[in-house]
C-alpha cells in the first residue's frame, strides 16, 4: 500500500462556515488531493458525491438537525467507492455504529490540522481511523484542566482546589477560565453539566 495516495478527490460536508472553509483550504493544499469540494447540508452533499465520486468524504457527525451517520449511508449509495470519515467537535459515535453506517473512521475536531490530514490520507489509503475514546471525550482539555474540572464538580472552591493541587488561586482561576472557554460554558454549574454530558468526570 502506497504512503502517498493520489490523486484523491475529497468532499467536505460541514454546516459551519469557518470549519467548512478551513478544512477545504487545508486539504486543498495537499499535493495528493486533486480536487476538494464542500457541501453544507445532506441534499447538496449527496448531489456532490454523485457528481464528483470522491475517494474520501469528510462528514460532520451533526449537521444541524440531520445525522452525519445517516448521510454516510446515502453518500455510499450514490458513490459506493467513497470512504467516509466522520468528524465532530462534541458528539460521539462508537466504532461499531460508525462501521454499521458504512464509515471508515471517526475523529475529533480537536485534533491538530496535521492529524486531520493524516487521518484523511490513511482513509484514502484504505485504512480505518478511529479516535481513542478517552481522547475524544476529553477533547482539548489538558491533564491539569481535567483535575481542576473534577474538583469543580466536587464543589471545591478555587482556594480549596489550589490547596489540593498545590497551586496558587490565581493559577486555578486561569485554568477555570480556560476550561469554560474550551467547553463553551459561562459558569461552574454549566461546566459541570457539560462535563457530565461529555462523560468527562470519573
N, C-alpha and C positions, 0 to 999 in steps of 0.2 A: 504494500500500500504506500503510495507516494506521500511525502511530508508536505508537498506543495500542491494542493488541489487547484484545478483551474482548467478552463475558465469557468467560474461559478456565478450563476445568476442568483441574487438574493432579494427576497421580498420582505420588507419590514412592515409589520402591522401594529400600530400603536395609536391611541386616540389623544395622546398628549403631545402638543407641538414640539416642545423642547426635546423630549425623548425621541420623538418621531424623526426630527431632522438631525439630532445628534448621532443616532445610530446610522442613519443614511449616509451622513458625511464620513463617519468613522469607517464604515465598511466599504464605501465607495473609493476610499484611498488605498485599499489593499490591492496589491499587484495581481492577485489571483481572482479578484472579483471583477467580472466583465460587465456586469450590469446590476444596479441596485435601485429598485423602485420601492415606493411606500404607499400604504393604504391606511385609512383612519377608521374604517368600520368593516363589518363582516361582508357586506354586499360588494364593496369595491375590492376587498381582499380576494374574494372568490373569483371576481371578474379578472383581476390582475393575474392570479395564479393560472387561470385557464388560458390566458393570452400569452404570458411570458414563460410558463413552465419552469419556475425557478428550481434550482437544486436544493436551496435552503430557504425556509420561511421562518423569520424571527417574529414570534407572535406573543403579544402581551396576554397574560392569563386573564386579566379583567379588562374588557373593552366596554366601559360604561355599564350597561345592564346586560351585556352579552358575554358569553363564555369563550375564552380563547381555546379551551379544550374541545368544545363543540365545533369551533371554526377549523380546528386541526383536521377533524374528520371530513369537513366539507372541502377543504383545500385538497386533501388526498383523493377525494372522489373525482375532482376535475383535473388533478395533476398527480397521478399515483407515484411518480418518481420523486416528488418533493419531500424532503425530510424536514419536519417541523421542530424548531427549538422554542419551547415556551419560556417566557421570561416574566418576572413580576417583582414589584417593589415591596408589596406587603402580603399578598395572597400566597398560598402554598398548595401544592398538589403532590401526592405521593408518586414515586416512580411507577408503581403498579397501575394507578389510574391514568397517568400520563401515557404509558405504553398502550393501555387499552384504547386510548383515544387516537393512537397512531403517532404520538410524538416520539422523537428520538432523544429528547432531553428536556431538562428544566433547570434554569439558572436564575440568579437574583440580580436585580438592577443595582444592588450594592457592589457587585463585582467591579473590578477596575476595567478600564477600556481594553487593556491588554488581554485580560482574562476572557472578556466577552468575545474578542476577536478569535482567540484560541478556541473557544467553545464552538463558534460558528465554523471554524476551519475543521475541527475534529468531526463535527456532524457532517460536513461536506465530504469528509474522507470515509464516512460510513460508520463512525463510532457513535456511541451514546454518551451523553454528558449530563449527569445529574448532580445538582448541588448537594453538598453534605447537609443533612437535615439540621444539625446543630448550628452550622454556619448560616444557613438560610434563616433560621428563626432569629438568631442573634443580630443578623444584619451587620450594620457598620459599628455597633457598639463595641468598645474595647473591653478587655477583661476587667479593668478597674471600673469602668462605667457600669458594667453588669453587677459588680459588687455593690456599688452605690445604689443602683436600682433595687436590688434585693433589700437593702436596708431601708430605703424609702418605703417599700411595700410593707415592711415590718412595722412602720410607724415611727421610726427613729427620726429625730430632728437632725438638722445639718451638724450641730455641735456634737450630738451623740454619734453620728456617722463618722465625723472627723476623729473622735476618740477611738472608735472601734478600728478604724483603718490607719490610725497614727498619721493623720494628715491634718493640715490647717483647715479651719472652717471656710476660709476663702477658697481654697482648692476644691473643697466639696461643693461650694456654690458654683464654681466654674464647671465642674463635672455635671452638676444637676442641670445647668443651663444648656450644656451640650446634649444631654440626654433628651431634654424637652424638644430641642431642635430636631434631633435625629428621629424621634418618634412622632413629631408633628403635633405635639400637645402643648398646653399652656400652664398646667399646674400639676401638683403631686397626684391628685385624685385621677386626673386624666392619664397621667403617666402609668399609674398602677393598672388602671382599666385597660389601657393599650397593651401593656406588658402581658396581662392575662390573656388578652385576645391572641397575641402572638406566641403565647406559651414560652415567655422568656424567663419566668420565675421558677425556681427549683422547688 
